Amino acid sequence: MSLSNDEILALVPQQRPMRFIDDILELDGDHIVGSYTWKEEDCAGHFPGNPVVPGVKLIEMAAQVGNVAWGIYLMSLESSPEQVRDMVGFFTRIEQGTFKRVVRPGDKVRAEAQFGDEGYFRSNKVASCVEIRFEGGPKDGELAFEGFTCGMWVPRAEVRD
């Protein structure tokens, strides 16, 4: 039995100010799409008078959507909800990450992850190809970031040690 989009979002361990998913828009065994509208506080100090979303936060969004949230869903297809709730996901690797456009406060973006040619879900690991595109406004559909991200899941008890 799989979890609903809202149940998955509730299980994503990152919270404000490090939560970069507002909604899960699409979700199945082949892909996930999550959205986020960037806020002024997400860019605090980067750069005064000319705020820009830090690249590391775009990478974190890619990992939260493509590894953490999607990993929760994929695990829920094979495990009980209790087993899924007893695990916590971590971002472990990025490859071929490329920034294509500057993202600013107020920009709404969509992160879409899929397996592509190199992605996989095995046991406690998920690897995905992620694209972040602008949603709405004059840059609608334009690519802001693309990369290959990986994550893994460990029992919550191991995180507490």
C-alpha positions as CSV (number, residue, x, y, z in Angstrom):
1,M,0.0,0.0,0.0
2,S,1.4,3.4,-0.9
3,L,1.1,6.6,1.1
4,S,-0.7,9.7,-0.1
5,N,1.1,12.8,-1.2
6,D,0.2,14.5,2.1
7,E,1.4,11.6,4.1
8,I,4.7,11.6,2.2
9,L,5.2,15.3,2.7
10,A,4.5,14.9,6.4
11,L,7.3,12.2,6.6
12,V,10.0,14.4,4.9
13,P,12.3,15.1,7.9
14,Q,13.5,18.5,6.8
15,Q,11.5,21.4,8.2
16,R,11.6,25.2,7.8
17,P,14.0,26.8,7.3
18,M,15.5,23.9,5.4
19,R,12.3,22.5,3.8
20,F,12.2,23.3,0.1
21,I,9.0,21.4,-0.9
22,D,5.6,23.1,-0.7
23,D,3.6,20.5,-2.6
24,I,3.9,17.2,-4.3
25,L,2.1,17.6,-7.6
26,E,2.7,14.3,-9.3
27,L,3.9,11.0,-8.0
28,D,4.2,7.4,-9.2
29,G,6.8,4.7,-9.6
30,D,8.4,6.4,-12.6
31,H,8.6,10.0,-11.4
32,I,7.8,12.7,-8.8
33,V,7.2,16.4,-9.2
34,G,7.4,18.8,-6.3
35,S,7.0,22.6,-6.2
36,Y,8.4,25.4,-4.0
37,T,8.1,29.2,-4.0
38,W,11.4,30.7,-2.9
39,K,11.2,33.2,0.0
40,E,13.3,36.2,1.0
41,E,14.6,34.4,4.1
42,D,15.9,31.5,1.9
43,C,18.4,34.0,0.4
44,A,19.3,35.9,3.6
45,G,22.8,37.4,3.1
46,H,23.1,36.0,-0.4
47,F,23.5,38.8,-1.6
48,P,22.5,42.0,0.2
49,G,20.5,44.2,-2.1
50,N,20.5,41.5,-4.9
51,P,19.0,38.3,-3.3
52,V,19.8,35.0,-5.2
53,V,18.8,31.5,-4.1
54,P,22.1,29.8,-3.1
55,G,23.0,26.9,-5.4
56,V,23.3,24.6,-2.4
57,K,19.7,25.2,-1.6
58,L,18.7,24.3,-5.1
59,I,20.7,21.1,-4.7
60,E,18.9,20.4,-1.4
61,M,15.5,20.9,-3.1
62,A,16.5,18.4,-5.8
63,A,17.5,15.9,-3.1
64,Q,14.4,16.5,-1.0
65,V,12.1,15.8,-4.0
66,G,14.2,13.3,-5.9
67,N,15.6,11.2,-3.1
68,V,13.8,11.8,0.2
69,A,10.1,12.3,-0.8
70,W,10.3,9.9,-3.7
71,G,12.2,7.4,-1.6
72,I,9.5,7.5,1.0
73,Y,6.9,6.7,-1.7
74,L,9.0,4.0,-3.4
75,M,9.6,2.3,0.0
76,S,5.9,2.5,0.8
77,L,5.2,0.3,-2.2
78,E,7.2,-2.5,-0.7
79,S,6.9,-2.0,3.1
80,S,4.3,-1.2,5.7
81,P,3.7,2.4,6.7
82,E,5.2,1.6,10.1
83,Q,8.4,0.4,8.5
84,V,8.6,3.5,6.3
85,R,8.0,5.8,9.3
86,D,10.9,4.0,11.2
87,M,13.4,5.1,8.5
88,V,15.0,8.5,7.7
89,G,16.4,9.5,4.3
90,F,19.7,11.2,3.7
91,F,21.1,12.9,0.7
92,T,24.4,11.2,-0.1
93,R,25.7,12.3,-3.5
94,I,25.4,14.7,-6.4
95,E,26.9,14.3,-9.9
96,Q,26.7,16.4,-12.9
97,G,24.9,19.2,-11.1
98,T,24.6,22.2,-13.4
99,F,23.0,25.6,-12.7
100,K,21.4,27.1,-15.7
101,R,19.5,30.2,-14.5
102,V,19.5,32.5,-11.4
103,V,16.6,31.8,-9.1
104,R,15.3,34.7,-6.9
105,P,12.9,35.1,-4.0
106,G,9.3,34.9,-5.4
107,D,10.2,32.5,-8.1
108,K,8.1,29.3,-8.1
109,V,9.9,26.2,-9.4
110,R,9.1,22.6,-10.0
111,A,11.5,19.8,-9.4
112,E,10.9,16.7,-11.4
113,A,12.9,13.5,-10.7
114,Q,12.9,10.3,-12.7
115,F,15.2,7.3,-13.0
116,G,16.5,8.1,-16.5
117,D,19.3,5.9,-17.8
118,E,21.3,5.7,-14.6
119,G,18.8,6.0,-11.8
120,Y,17.5,3.2,-9.5
121,F,15.7,2.2,-6.4
122,R,17.2,-0.7,-4.6
123,S,16.7,-1.7,-1.0
124,N,17.5,1.5,1.0
125,K,19.0,3.6,-1.9
126,V,17.5,5.8,-4.5
127,A,19.2,7.6,-7.4
128,S,17.5,10.0,-9.7
129,C,17.9,12.5,-12.5
130,V,16.4,15.8,-11.3
131,E,15.5,19.0,-13.3
132,I,14.3,22.2,-11.6
133,R,12.3,24.4,-13.9
134,F,10.5,27.8,-13.4
135,E,6.7,27.6,-13.1
136,G,4.8,30.6,-14.2
137,G,6.0,34.1,-15.0
138,P,8.3,35.2,-17.8
139,K,10.7,32.2,-17.3
140,D,8.0,29.6,-17.3
141,G,9.4,26.2,-18.2
142,E,13.0,27.3,-18.4
143,L,15.6,25.1,-16.8
144,A,17.2,26.4,-13.6
145,F,19.1,23.3,-12.5
146,E,19.8,19.7,-13.5
147,G,21.7,16.9,-11.8
148,F,21.9,13.3,-10.7
149,T,21.3,12.9,-7.0
150,C,21.5,9.9,-4.6
151,G,20.1,9.2,-1.2
152,M,19.9,6.4,1.3
153,W,17.6,5.3,4.2
154,V,18.7,4.2,7.6
155,P,16.6,3.3,10.7
156,R,15.7,6.3,12.8
157,A,17.3,4.6,15.9
158,E,20.7,4.8,14.1
159,V,20.3,8.6,13.6
160,R,19.8,9.1,17.3
161,D,23.1,7.5,18.3
